[in-house]
Amino acid sequence: MGDDRREKHSGSWLGLVLRDVQFWVPVAVLAGGLLVLRWIS
């Protein structure tokens, strides 16, 4: 029963991360910056 609760909690944590704008904005900025650096060089 404890494992089931843990899986539910980790699933909700993953869902929160995937829907969190404050997580995806820096990731997008980092990816964009790496693309620009590759394009410049």
Full PDB file with SEQRES, HELIX, SHEET, SSBOND, CRYST1, ORIGX, SCALE, CONECT and MASTER records, all heavy atoms in Angstrom:
SEQRES   1 A   41  MET GLY ASP ASP ARG ARG GLU LYS HIS SER GLY SER TRP          
SEQRES   2 A   41  LEU GLY LEU VAL LEU ARG ASP VAL GLN PHE TRP VAL PRO          
SEQRES   3 A   41  VAL ALA VAL LEU ALA GLY GLY LEU LEU VAL LEU ARG TRP          
SEQRES   4 A   41  ILE SER                                                      
HELIX    1 AA1 GLY A    2  ARG A   19  1                                  18    
HELIX    2 AA2 VAL A   21  ILE A   40  1                                  20    
CRYST1    1.000    1.000    1.000  90.00  90.00  90.00 P 1           1          
ORIGX1      1.000000  0.000000  0.000000        0.00000                         
ORIGX2      0.000000  1.000000  0.000000        0.00000                         
ORIGX3      0.000000  0.000000  1.000000        0.00000                         
SCALE1      1.000000  0.000000  0.000000        0.00000                         
SCALE2      0.000000  1.000000  0.000000        0.00000                         
SCALE3      0.000000  0.000000  1.000000        0.00000                         
ATOM      1  N   MET A   1       0.832  -1.193   0.000  1.00  0.00           N  
ATOM      2  CA  MET A   1       0.000   0.000   0.000  1.00  0.00           C  
ATOM      3  C   MET A   1       0.880   1.262   0.000  1.00  0.00           C  
ATOM      4  O   MET A   1       0.572   2.237  -0.629  1.00  0.00           O  
ATOM      5  CB  MET A   1      -0.907  -0.005   1.233  1.00  0.00           C  
ATOM      6  CG  MET A   1      -2.057   0.958   1.068  1.00  0.00           C  
ATOM      7  SD  MET A   1      -3.117   1.042   2.504  1.00  0.00           S  
ATOM      8  CE  MET A   1      -3.854  -0.580   2.517  1.00  0.00           C  
ATOM      9  N   GLY A   2       2.013   1.213   0.670  1.00  0.00           N  
ATOM     10  CA  GLY A   2       2.913   2.356   0.700  1.00  0.00           C  
ATOM     11  C   GLY A   2       3.491   2.666  -0.664  1.00  0.00           C  
ATOM     12  O   GLY A   2       3.681   3.812  -1.035  1.00  0.00           O  
ATOM     13  N   ASP A   3       3.799   1.606  -1.446  1.00  0.00           N  
ATOM     14  CA  ASP A   3       4.346   1.826  -2.781  1.00  0.00           C  
ATOM     15  C   ASP A   3       3.336   2.500  -3.686  1.00  0.00           C  
ATOM     16  O   ASP A   3       3.690   3.346  -4.499  1.00  0.00           O  
ATOM     17  CB  ASP A   3       4.781   0.485  -3.399  1.00  0.00           C  
ATOM     18  CG  ASP A   3       5.997  -0.085  -2.669  1.00  0.00           C  
ATOM     19  OD1 ASP A   3       6.722   0.716  -2.034  1.00  0.00           O  
ATOM     20  OD2 ASP A   3       6.196  -1.304  -2.734  1.00  0.00           O  
ATOM     21  N   ASP A   4       2.061   2.123  -3.570  1.00  0.00           N  
ATOM     22  CA  ASP A   4       1.028   2.732  -4.400  1.00  0.00           C  
ATOM     23  C   ASP A   4       0.931   4.225  -4.112  1.00  0.00           C  
ATOM     24  O   ASP A   4       0.827   5.039  -5.013  1.00  0.00           O  
ATOM     25  CB  ASP A   4      -0.322   2.043  -4.143  1.00  0.00           C  
ATOM     26  CG  ASP A   4      -1.390   2.550  -5.084  1.00  0.00           C  
ATOM     27  OD1 ASP A   4      -1.056   2.840  -6.250  1.00  0.00           O  
ATOM     28  OD2 ASP A   4      -2.546   2.669  -4.646  1.00  0.00           O  
ATOM     29  N   ARG A   5       0.991   4.567  -2.848  1.00  0.00           N  
ATOM     30  CA  ARG A   5       0.917   5.986  -2.477  1.00  0.00           C  
ATOM     31  C   ARG A   5       2.134   6.734  -3.014  1.00  0.00           C  
ATOM     32  O   ARG A   5       2.030   7.850  -3.496  1.00  0.00           O  
ATOM     33  CB  ARG A   5       0.843   6.129  -0.961  1.00  0.00           C  
ATOM     34  CG  ARG A   5       0.629   7.567  -0.549  1.00  0.00           C  
ATOM     35  CD  ARG A   5       0.664   7.736   0.950  1.00  0.00           C  
ATOM     36  NE  ARG A   5      -0.339   6.939   1.621  1.00  0.00           N  
ATOM     37  CZ  ARG A   5      -0.338   6.687   2.916  1.00  0.00           C  
ATOM     38  NH1 ARG A   5       0.621   7.195   3.669  1.00  0.00           N  
ATOM     39  NH2 ARG A   5      -1.280   5.961   3.463  1.00  0.00           N  
ATOM     40  N   ARG A   6       3.293   6.103  -2.946  1.00  0.00           N  
ATOM     41  CA  ARG A   6       4.511   6.743  -3.445  1.00  0.00           C  
ATOM     42  C   ARG A   6       4.422   6.958  -4.952  1.00  0.00           C  
ATOM     43  O   ARG A   6       4.824   7.996  -5.459  1.00  0.00           O  
ATOM     44  CB  ARG A   6       5.724   5.886  -3.098  1.00  0.00           C  
ATOM     45  CG  ARG A   6       7.028   6.557  -3.505  1.00  0.00           C  
ATOM     46  CD  ARG A   6       8.216   5.759  -3.043  1.00  0.00           C  
ATOM     47  NE  ARG A   6       8.280   5.721  -1.594  1.00  0.00           N  
ATOM     48  CZ  ARG A   6       8.861   4.758  -0.888  1.00  0.00           C  
ATOM     49  NH1 ARG A   6       9.431   3.757  -1.506  1.00  0.00           N  
ATOM     50  NH2 ARG A   6       8.876   4.793   0.424  1.00  0.00           N  
ATOM     51  N   GLU A   7       3.909   5.973  -5.695  1.00  0.00           N  
ATOM     52  CA  GLU A   7       3.772   6.121  -7.144  1.00  0.00           C  
ATOM     53  C   GLU A   7       2.812   7.254  -7.483  1.00  0.00           C  
ATOM     54  O   GLU A   7       3.056   8.026  -8.400  1.00  0.00           O  
ATOM     55  CB  GLU A   7       3.277   4.817  -7.768  1.00  0.00           C  
ATOM     56  CG  GLU A   7       4.349   3.746  -7.835  1.00  0.00           C  
ATOM     57  CD  GLU A   7       3.820   2.447  -8.401  1.00  0.00           C  
ATOM     58  OE1 GLU A   7       2.732   2.475  -8.987  1.00  0.00           O  
ATOM     59  OE2 GLU A   7       4.501   1.425  -8.259  1.00  0.00           O  
ATOM     60  N   LYS A   8       1.712   7.356  -6.745  1.00  0.00           N  
ATOM     61  CA  LYS A   8       0.765   8.446  -6.979  1.00  0.00           C  
ATOM     62  C   LYS A   8       1.421   9.788  -6.709  1.00  0.00           C  
ATOM     63  O   LYS A   8       1.262  10.720  -7.467  1.00  0.00           O  
ATOM     64  CB  LYS A   8      -0.449   8.283  -6.050  1.00  0.00           C  
ATOM     65  CG  LYS A   8      -1.664   7.769  -6.731  1.00  0.00           C  
ATOM     66  CD  LYS A   8      -2.841   7.826  -5.795  1.00  0.00           C  
ATOM     67  CE  LYS A   8      -3.932   6.912  -6.326  1.00  0.00           C  
ATOM     68  NZ  LYS A   8      -5.055   6.833  -5.425  1.00  0.00           N  
ATOM     69  N   HIS A   9       2.188   9.873  -5.631  1.00  0.00           N  
ATOM     70  CA  HIS A   9       2.838  11.133  -5.276  1.00  0.00           C  
ATOM     71  C   HIS A   9       3.864  11.508  -6.335  1.00  0.00           C  
ATOM     72  O   HIS A   9       3.941  12.657  -6.737  1.00  0.00           O  
ATOM     73  CB  HIS A   9       3.500  11.004  -3.901  1.00  0.00           C  
ATOM     74  CG  HIS A   9       4.050  12.297  -3.396  1.00  0.00           C  
ATOM     75  ND1 HIS A   9       5.334  12.690  -3.666  1.00  0.00           N  
ATOM     76  CD2 HIS A   9       3.494  13.288  -2.669  1.00  0.00           C  
ATOM     77  CE1 HIS A   9       5.528  13.867  -3.113  1.00  0.00           C  
ATOM     78  NE2 HIS A   9       4.436  14.249  -2.494  1.00  0.00           N  
ATOM     79  N   SER A  10       4.663  10.560  -6.807  1.00  0.00           N  
ATOM     80  CA  SER A  10       5.662  10.866  -7.819  1.00  0.00           C  
ATOM     81  C   SER A  10       4.989  11.226  -9.136  1.00  0.00           C  
ATOM     82  O   SER A  10       5.464  12.082  -9.868  1.00  0.00           O  
ATOM     83  CB  SER A  10       6.625   9.698  -8.007  1.00  0.00           C  
ATOM     84  OG  SER A  10       5.949   8.587  -8.549  1.00  0.00           O  
ATOM     85  N   GLY A  11       3.871  10.595  -9.441  1.00  0.00           N  
ATOM     86  CA  GLY A  11       3.146  10.934 -10.662  1.00  0.00           C  
ATOM     87  C   GLY A  11       2.591  12.343 -10.600  1.00  0.00           C  
ATOM     88  O   GLY A  11       2.653  13.094 -11.573  1.00  0.00           O  
ATOM     89  N   SER A  12       2.068  12.751  -9.451  1.00  0.00           N  
ATOM     90  CA  SER A  12       1.556  14.111  -9.332  1.00  0.00           C  
ATOM     91  C   SER A  12       2.703  15.108  -9.366  1.00  0.00           C  
ATOM     92  O   SER A  12       2.573  16.188  -9.921  1.00  0.00           O  
ATOM     93  CB  SER A  12       0.751  14.271  -8.045  1.00  0.00           C  
ATOM     94  OG  SER A  12       1.579  14.111  -6.918  1.00  0.00           O  
ATOM     95  N   TRP A  13       3.866  14.749  -8.808  1.00  0.00           N  
ATOM     96  CA  TRP A  13       5.039  15.625  -8.855  1.00  0.00           C  
ATOM     97  C   TRP A  13       5.488  15.816 -10.289  1.00  0.00           C  
ATOM     98  O   TRP A  13       5.791  16.932 -10.716  1.00  0.00           O  
ATOM     99  CB  TRP A  13       6.151  15.007  -8.016  1.00  0.00           C  
ATOM    100  CG  TRP A  13       7.400  15.818  -8.019  1.00  0.00           C  
ATOM    101  CD1 TRP A  13       7.665  16.907  -7.245  1.00  0.00           C  
ATOM    102  CD2 TRP A  13       8.544  15.626  -8.846  1.00  0.00           C  
ATOM    103  NE1 TRP A  13       8.906  17.394  -7.541  1.00  0.00           N  
ATOM    104  CE2 TRP A  13       9.468  16.636  -8.521  1.00  0.00           C  
ATOM    105  CE3 TRP A  13       8.872  14.711  -9.847  1.00  0.00           C  
ATOM    106  CZ2 TRP A  13      10.708  16.748  -9.155  1.00  0.00           C  
ATOM    107  CZ3 TRP A  13      10.099  14.810 -10.471  1.00  0.00           C  
ATOM    108  CH2 TRP A  13      10.998  15.825 -10.124  1.00  0.00           C  
ATOM    109  N   LEU A  14       5.504  14.735 -11.051  1.00  0.00           N  
ATOM    110  CA  LEU A  14       5.898  14.829 -12.455  1.00  0.00           C  
ATOM    111  C   LEU A  14       4.911  15.691 -13.227  1.00  0.00           C  
ATOM    112  O   LEU A  14       5.301  16.511 -14.049  1.00  0.00           O  
ATOM    113  CB  LEU A  14       5.974  13.426 -13.060  1.00  0.00           C  
ATOM    114  CG  LEU A  14       6.445  13.347 -14.515  1.00  0.00           C  
ATOM    115  CD1 LEU A  14       7.848  13.894 -14.659  1.00  0.00           C  
ATOM    116  CD2 LEU A  14       6.381  11.911 -14.990  1.00  0.00           C  
ATOM    117  N   GLY A  15       3.632  15.521 -12.949  1.00  0.00           N  
ATOM    118  CA  GLY A  15       2.624  16.350 -13.610  1.00  0.00           C  
ATOM    119  C   GLY A  15       2.795  17.817 -13.275  1.00  0.00           C  
ATOM    120  O   GLY A  15       2.639  18.680 -14.136  1.00  0.00           O  
ATOM    121  N   LEU A  16       3.114  18.112 -12.024  1.00  0.00           N  
ATOM    122  CA  LEU A  16       3.333  19.511 -11.650  1.00  0.00           C  
ATOM    123  C   LEU A  16       4.542  20.099 -12.377  1.00  0.00           C  
ATOM    124  O   LEU A  16       4.504  21.239 -12.824  1.00  0.00           O  
ATOM    125  CB  LEU A  16       3.550  19.610 -10.136  1.00  0.00           C  
ATOM    126  CG  LEU A  16       2.310  19.469  -9.271  1.00  0.00           C  
ATOM    127  CD1 LEU A  16       2.711  19.431  -7.795  1.00  0.00           C  
ATOM    128  CD2 LEU A  16       1.347  20.600  -9.525  1.00  0.00           C  
ATOM    129  N   VAL A  17       5.603  19.325 -12.496  1.00  0.00           N  
ATOM    130  CA  VAL A  17       6.791  19.820 -13.190  1.00  0.00           C  
ATOM    131  C   VAL A  17       6.484  20.053 -14.671  1.00  0.00           C  
ATOM    132  O   VAL A  17       6.897  21.058 -15.242  1.00  0.00           O  
ATOM    133  CB  VAL A  17       7.968  18.828 -13.021  1.00  0.00           C  
ATOM    134  CG1 VAL A  17       9.118  19.192 -13.939  1.00  0.00           C  
ATOM    135  CG2 VAL A  17       8.432  18.813 -11.578  1.00  0.00           C  
ATOM    136  N   LEU A  18       5.755  19.130 -15.289  1.00  0.00           N  
ATOM    137  CA  LEU A  18       5.466  19.268 -16.716  1.00  0.00           C  
ATOM    138  C   LEU A  18       4.553  20.456 -17.001  1.00  0.00           C  
ATOM    139  O   LEU A  18       4.599  21.012 -18.088  1.00  0.00           O  
ATOM    140  CB  LEU A  18       4.830  17.981 -17.248  1.00  0.00           C  
ATOM    141  CG  LEU A  18       5.774  16.785 -17.307  1.00  0.00           C  
ATOM    142  CD1 LEU A  18       5.023  15.540 -17.762  1.00  0.00           C  
ATOM    143  CD2 LEU A  18       6.949  17.042 -18.231  1.00  0.00           C  
ATOM    144  N   ARG A  19       3.710  20.838 -16.031  1.00  0.00           N  
ATOM    145  CA  ARG A  19       2.805  21.977 -16.230  1.00  0.00           C  
ATOM    146  C   ARG A  19       3.363  23.282 -15.684  1.00  0.00           C  
ATOM    147  O   ARG A  19       2.730  24.322 -15.826  1.00  0.00           O  
ATOM    148  CB  ARG A  19       1.461  21.695 -15.559  1.00  0.00           C  
ATOM    149  CG  ARG A  19       0.636  20.685 -16.326  1.00  0.00           C  
ATOM    150  CD  ARG A  19      -0.610  20.368 -15.566  1.00  0.00           C  
ATOM    151  NE  ARG A  19      -0.229  19.562 -14.403  1.00  0.00           N  
ATOM    152  CZ  ARG A  19      -1.059  19.126 -13.489  1.00  0.00           C  
ATOM    153  NH1 ARG A  19      -2.319  19.405 -13.558  1.00  0.00           N  
ATOM    154  NH2 ARG A  19      -0.640  18.381 -12.491  1.00  0.00           N  
ATOM    155  N   ASP A  20       4.549  23.251 -15.080  1.00  0.00           N  
ATOM    156  CA  ASP A  20       5.091  24.439 -14.422  1.00  0.00           C  
ATOM    157  C   ASP A  20       5.804  25.333 -15.419  1.00  0.00           C  
ATOM    158  O   ASP A  20       6.790  24.935 -16.038  1.00  0.00           O  
ATOM    159  CB  ASP A  20       6.061  24.008 -13.325  1.00  0.00           C  
ATOM    160  CG  ASP A  20       6.491  25.164 -12.442  1.00  0.00           C  
ATOM    161  OD1 ASP A  20       5.841  26.225 -12.514  1.00  0.00           O  
ATOM    162  OD2 ASP A  20       7.458  24.996 -11.679  1.00  0.00           O  
ATOM    163  N   VAL A  21       5.318  26.566 -15.585  1.00  0.00           N  
ATOM    164  CA  VAL A  21       5.916  27.510 -16.525  1.00  0.00           C  
ATOM    165  C   VAL A  21       7.302  27.929 -16.045  1.00  0.00           C  
ATOM    166  O   VAL A  21       8.214  28.112 -16.855  1.00  0.00           O  
ATOM    167  CB  VAL A  21       4.998  28.740 -16.679  1.00  0.00           C  
ATOM    168  CG1 VAL A  21       5.638  29.801 -17.551  1.00  0.00           C  
ATOM    169  CG2 VAL A  21       3.665  28.309 -17.265  1.00  0.00           C  
ATOM    170  N   GLN A  22       7.473  28.057 -14.733  1.00  0.00           N  
ATOM    171  CA  GLN A  22       8.761  28.485 -14.202  1.00  0.00           C  
ATOM    172  C   GLN A  22       9.846  27.440 -14.416  1.00  0.00           C  
ATOM    173  O   GLN A  22      11.028  27.752 -14.273  1.00  0.00           O  
ATOM    174  CB  GLN A  22       8.643  28.800 -12.709  1.00  0.00           C  
ATOM    175  CG  GLN A  22       7.818  30.030 -12.446  1.00  0.00           C  
ATOM    176  CD  GLN A  22       7.722  30.342 -10.969  1.00  0.00           C  
ATOM    177  OE1 GLN A  22       8.133  29.542 -10.126  1.00  0.00           O  
ATOM    178  NE2 GLN A  22       7.178  31.484 -10.639  1.00  0.00           N  
ATOM    179  N   PHE A  23       9.488  26.225 -14.749  1.00  0.00           N  
ATOM    180  CA  PHE A  23      10.473  25.205 -15.112  1.00  0.00           C  
ATOM    181  C   PHE A  23      10.800  25.286 -16.596  1.00  0.00           C  
ATOM    182  O   PHE A  23      11.952  25.195 -16.995  1.00  0.00           O  
ATOM    183  CB  PHE A  23       9.936  23.819 -14.757  1.00  0.00           C  
ATOM    184  CG  PHE A  23      10.805  22.698 -15.272  1.00  0.00           C  
ATOM    185  CD1 PHE A  23      11.993  22.387 -14.639  1.00  0.00           C  
ATOM    186  CD2 PHE A  23      10.425  21.970 -16.387  1.00  0.00           C  
ATOM    187  CE1 PHE A  23      12.790  21.361 -15.112  1.00  0.00           C  
ATOM    188  CE2 PHE A  23      11.218  20.942 -16.857  1.00  0.00           C  
ATOM    189  CZ  PHE A  23      12.401  20.637 -16.218  1.00  0.00           C  
ATOM    190  N   TRP A  24       9.782  25.477 -17.435  1.00  0.00           N  
ATOM    191  CA  TRP A  24       9.983  25.409 -18.879  1.00  0.00           C  
ATOM    192  C   TRP A  24      10.584  26.673 -19.477  1.00  0.00           C  
ATOM    193  O   TRP A  24      11.281  26.598 -20.481  1.00  0.00           O  
ATOM    194  CB  TRP A  24       8.662  25.080 -19.582  1.00  0.00           C  
ATOM    195  CG  TRP A  24       8.306  23.644 -19.376  1.00  0.00           C  
ATOM    196  CD1 TRP A  24       7.286  23.157 -18.633  1.00  0.00           C  
ATOM    197  CD2 TRP A  24       9.005  22.503 -19.903  1.00  0.00           C  
ATOM    198  NE1 TRP A  24       7.302  21.788 -18.654  1.00  0.00           N  
ATOM    199  CE2 TRP A  24       8.336  21.359 -19.421  1.00  0.00           C  
ATOM    200  CE3 TRP A  24      10.124  22.346 -20.712  1.00  0.00           C  
ATOM    201  CZ2 TRP A  24       8.771  20.073 -19.749  1.00  0.00           C  
ATOM    202  CZ3 TRP A  24      10.546  21.063 -21.031  1.00  0.00           C  
ATOM    203  CH2 TRP A  24       9.869  19.949 -20.548  1.00  0.00           C  
ATOM    204  N   VAL A  25      10.351  27.840 -18.868  1.00  0.00           N  
ATOM    205  CA  VAL A  25      10.921  29.071 -19.431  1.00  0.00           C  
ATOM    206  C   VAL A  25      12.452  29.031 -19.394  1.00  0.00           C  
ATOM    207  O   VAL A  25      13.084  29.268 -20.427  1.00  0.00           O  
ATOM    208  CB  VAL A  25      10.351  30.313 -18.713  1.00  0.00           C  
ATOM    209  CG1 VAL A  25      11.143  31.559 -19.064  1.00  0.00           C  
ATOM    210  CG2 VAL A  25       8.888  30.494 -19.069  1.00  0.00           C  
ATOM    211  N   PRO A  26      13.105  28.720 -18.272  1.00  0.00           N  
ATOM    212  CA  PRO A  26      14.573  28.640 -18.308  1.00  0.00           C  
ATOM    213  C   PRO A  26      15.092  27.539 -19.229  1.00  0.00           C  
ATOM    214  O   PRO A  26      16.135  27.698 -19.866  1.00  0.00           O  
ATOM    215  CB  PRO A  26      14.969  28.347 -16.857  1.00  0.00           C  
ATOM    216  CG  PRO A  26      13.806  28.758 -16.052  1.00  0.00           C  
ATOM    217  CD  PRO A  26      12.598  28.560 -16.902  1.00  0.00           C  
ATOM    218  N   VAL A  27      14.368  26.431 -19.312  1.00  0.00           N  
ATOM    219  CA  VAL A  27      14.791  25.355 -20.223  1.00  0.00           C  
ATOM    220  C   VAL A  27      14.742  25.849 -21.669  1.00  0.00           C  
ATOM    221  O   VAL A  27      15.664  25.618 -22.451  1.00  0.00           O  
ATOM    222  CB  VAL A  27      13.903  24.109 -20.023  1.00  0.00           C  
ATOM    223  CG1 VAL A  27      14.148  23.084 -21.118  1.00  0.00           C  
ATOM    224  CG2 VAL A  27      14.157  23.492 -18.656  1.00  0.00           C  
ATOM    225  N   ALA A  28      13.674  26.569 -22.029  1.00  0.00           N  
ATOM    226  CA  ALA A  28      13.550  27.099 -23.387  1.00  0.00           C  
ATOM    227  C   ALA A  28      14.624  28.151 -23.667  1.00  0.00           C  
ATOM    228  O   ALA A  28      15.211  28.182 -24.752  1.00  0.00           O  
ATOM    229  CB  ALA A  28      12.156  27.695 -23.583  1.00  0.00           C  
ATOM    230  N   VAL A  29      14.906  29.005 -22.689  1.00  0.00           N  
ATOM    231  CA  VAL A  29      15.940  30.029 -22.862  1.00  0.00           C  
ATOM    232  C   VAL A  29      17.308  29.371 -23.029  1.00  0.00           C  
ATOM    233  O   VAL A  29      18.102  29.770 -23.887  1.00  0.00           O  
ATOM    234  CB  VAL A  29      15.935  31.006 -21.665  1.00  0.00           C  
ATOM    235  CG1 VAL A  29      17.161  31.902 -21.686  1.00  0.00           C  
ATOM    236  CG2 VAL A  29      14.659  31.832 -21.678  1.00  0.00           C  
ATOM    237  N   LEU A  30      17.589  28.349 -22.244  1.00  0.00           N  
ATOM    238  CA  LEU A  30      18.859  27.640 -22.362  1.00  0.00           C  
ATOM    239  C   LEU A  30      18.987  26.976 -23.727  1.00  0.00           C  
ATOM    240  O   LEU A  30      20.022  27.077 -24.392  1.00  0.00           O  
ATOM    241  CB  LEU A  30      18.972  26.596 -21.252  1.00  0.00           C  
ATOM    242  CG  LEU A  30      20.228  25.721 -21.275  1.00  0.00           C  
ATOM    243  CD1 LEU A  30      21.467  26.571 -21.059  1.00  0.00           C  
ATOM    244  CD2 LEU A  30      20.138  24.650 -20.213  1.00  0.00           C  
ATOM    245  N   ALA A  31      17.936  26.290 -24.162  1.00  0.00           N  
ATOM    246  CA  ALA A  31      17.973  25.631 -25.467  1.00  0.00           C  
ATOM    247  C   ALA A  31      18.133  26.660 -26.587  1.00  0.00           C  
ATOM    248  O   ALA A  31      18.910  26.457 -27.525  1.00  0.00           O  
ATOM    249  CB  ALA A  31      16.703  24.813 -25.667  1.00  0.00           C  
ATOM    250  N   GLY A  32      17.410  27.773 -26.478  1.00  0.00           N  
ATOM    251  CA  GLY A  32      17.544  28.824 -27.493  1.00  0.00           C  
ATOM    252  C   GLY A  32      18.942  29.411 -27.514  1.00  0.00           C  
ATOM    253  O   GLY A  32      19.499  29.670 -28.589  1.00  0.00           O  
ATOM    254  N   GLY A  33      19.513  29.627 -26.340  1.00  0.00           N  
ATOM    255  CA  GLY A  33      20.872  30.155 -26.278  1.00  0.00           C  
ATOM    256  C   GLY A  33      21.888  29.197 -26.889  1.00  0.00           C  
ATOM    257  O   GLY A  33      22.801  29.626 -27.592  1.00  0.00           O  
ATOM    258  N   LEU A  34      21.723  27.919 -26.642  1.00  0.00           N  
ATOM    259  CA  LEU A  34      22.637  26.944 -27.237  1.00  0.00           C  
ATOM    260  C   LEU A  34      22.494  26.901 -28.759  1.00  0.00           C  
ATOM    261  O   LEU A  34      23.488  26.781 -29.479  1.00  0.00           O  
ATOM    262  CB  LEU A  34      22.382  25.554 -26.643  1.00  0.00           C  
ATOM    263  CG  LEU A  34      22.793  25.408 -25.172  1.00  0.00           C  
ATOM    264  CD1 LEU A  34      22.358  24.058 -24.641  1.00  0.00           C  
ATOM    265  CD2 LEU A  34      24.292  25.589 -25.006  1.00  0.00           C  
ATOM    266  N   LEU A  35      21.255  27.024 -29.245  1.00  0.00           N  
ATOM    267  CA  LEU A  35      21.051  27.061 -30.701  1.00  0.00           C  
ATOM    268  C   LEU A  35      21.697  28.308 -31.312  1.00  0.00           C  
ATOM    269  O   LEU A  35      22.313  28.234 -32.390  1.00  0.00           O  
ATOM    270  CB  LEU A  35      19.553  27.025 -31.019  1.00  0.00           C  
ATOM    271  CG  LEU A  35      18.872  25.684 -30.812  1.00  0.00           C  
ATOM    272  CD1 LEU A  35      17.361  25.824 -30.996  1.00  0.00           C  
ATOM    273  CD2 LEU A  35      19.428  24.640 -31.762  1.00  0.00           C  
ATOM    274  N   VAL A  36      21.572  29.447 -30.662  1.00  0.00           N  
ATOM    275  CA  VAL A  36      22.181  30.682 -31.168  1.00  0.00           C  
ATOM    276  C   VAL A  36      23.693  30.559 -31.172  1.00  0.00           C  
ATOM    277  O   VAL A  36      24.356  30.950 -32.124  1.00  0.00           O  
ATOM    278  CB  VAL A  36      21.711  31.890 -30.331  1.00  0.00           C  
ATOM    279  CG1 VAL A  36      22.540  33.134 -30.653  1.00  0.00           C  
ATOM    280  CG2 VAL A  36      20.238  32.168 -30.584  1.00  0.00           C  
ATOM    281  N   LEU A  37      24.269  29.989 -30.107  1.00  0.00           N  
ATOM    282  CA  LEU A  37      25.720  29.807 -30.071  1.00  0.00           C  
ATOM    283  C   LEU A  37      26.203  28.900 -31.190  1.00  0.00           C  
ATOM    284  O   LEU A  37      27.224  29.154 -31.815  1.00  0.00           O  
ATOM    285  CB  LEU A  37      26.136  29.231 -28.712  1.00  0.00           C  
ATOM    286  CG  LEU A  37      26.193  30.227 -27.559  1.00  0.00           C  
ATOM    287  CD1 LEU A  37      26.493  29.489 -26.255  1.00  0.00           C  
ATOM    288  CD2 LEU A  37      27.236  31.287 -27.811  1.00  0.00           C  
ATOM    289  N   ARG A  38      25.439  27.836 -31.459  1.00  0.00           N  
ATOM    290  CA  ARG A  38      25.818  26.927 -32.531  1.00  0.00           C  
ATOM    291  C   ARG A  38      25.695  27.626 -33.892  1.00  0.00           C  
ATOM    292  O   ARG A  38      26.505  27.424 -34.780  1.00  0.00           O  
ATOM    293  CB  ARG A  38      24.943  25.684 -32.492  1.00  0.00           C  
ATOM    294  CG  ARG A  38      25.321  24.669 -33.550  1.00  0.00           C  
ATOM    295  CD  ARG A  38      24.654  23.368 -33.283  1.00  0.00           C  
ATOM    296  NE  ARG A  38      25.272  22.756 -32.110  1.00  0.00           N  
ATOM    297  CZ  ARG A  38      25.642  21.487 -32.066  1.00  0.00           C  
ATOM    298  NH1 ARG A  38      25.411  20.705 -33.077  1.00  0.00           N  
ATOM    299  NH2 ARG A  38      26.203  21.007 -31.005  1.00  0.00           N  
ATOM    300  N   TRP A  39      24.665  28.464 -34.032  1.00  0.00           N  
ATOM    301  CA  TRP A  39      24.448  29.176 -35.300  1.00  0.00           C  
ATOM    302  C   TRP A  39      25.557  30.194 -35.534  1.00  0.00           C  
ATOM    303  O   TRP A  39      26.012  30.370 -36.658  1.00  0.00           O  
ATOM    304  CB  TRP A  39      23.071  29.854 -35.234  1.00  0.00           C  
ATOM    305  CG  TRP A  39      22.752  30.670 -36.438  1.00  0.00           C  
ATOM    306  CD1 TRP A  39      22.586  30.211 -37.715  1.00  0.00           C  
ATOM    307  CD2 TRP A  39      22.544  32.075 -36.492  1.00  0.00           C  
ATOM    308  NE1 TRP A  39      22.291  31.252 -38.546  1.00  0.00           N  
ATOM    309  CE2 TRP A  39      22.253  32.419 -37.816  1.00  0.00           C  
ATOM    310  CE3 TRP A  39      22.569  33.086 -35.513  1.00  0.00           C  
ATOM    311  CZ2 TRP A  39      22.005  33.722 -38.215  1.00  0.00           C  
ATOM    312  CZ3 TRP A  39      22.314  34.373 -35.905  1.00  0.00           C  
ATOM    313  CH2 TRP A  39      22.030  34.691 -37.228  1.00  0.00           C  
ATOM    314  N   ILE A  40      26.001  30.869 -34.456  1.00  0.00           N  
ATOM    315  CA  ILE A  40      27.048  31.888 -34.595  1.00  0.00           C  
ATOM    316  C   ILE A  40      28.381  31.240 -34.980  1.00  0.00           C  
ATOM    317  O   ILE A  40      29.104  31.753 -35.837  1.00  0.00           O  
ATOM    318  CB  ILE A  40      27.204  32.667 -33.270  1.00  0.00           C  
ATOM    319  CG1 ILE A  40      26.019  33.587 -33.069  1.00  0.00           C  
ATOM    320  CG2 ILE A  40      28.498  33.464 -33.250  1.00  0.00           C  
ATOM    321  CD1 ILE A  40      25.991  34.262 -31.708  1.00  0.00           C  
ATOM    322  N   SER A  41      28.705  30.110 -34.383  1.00  0.00           N  
ATOM    323  CA  SER A  41      30.019  29.504 -34.617  1.00  0.00           C  
ATOM    324  C   SER A  41      30.091  28.629 -35.850  1.00  0.00           C  
ATOM    325  O   SER A  41      29.313  28.590 -36.703  1.00  0.00           O  
ATOM    326  CB  SER A  41      30.416  28.643 -33.442  1.00  0.00           C  
ATOM    327  OG  SER A  41      29.504  27.571 -33.269  1.00  0.00           O  
TER     328      SER A  41                                                      
MASTER        0    0    0    2    0    0    0    6  327    1    0    4          
END                                                                             
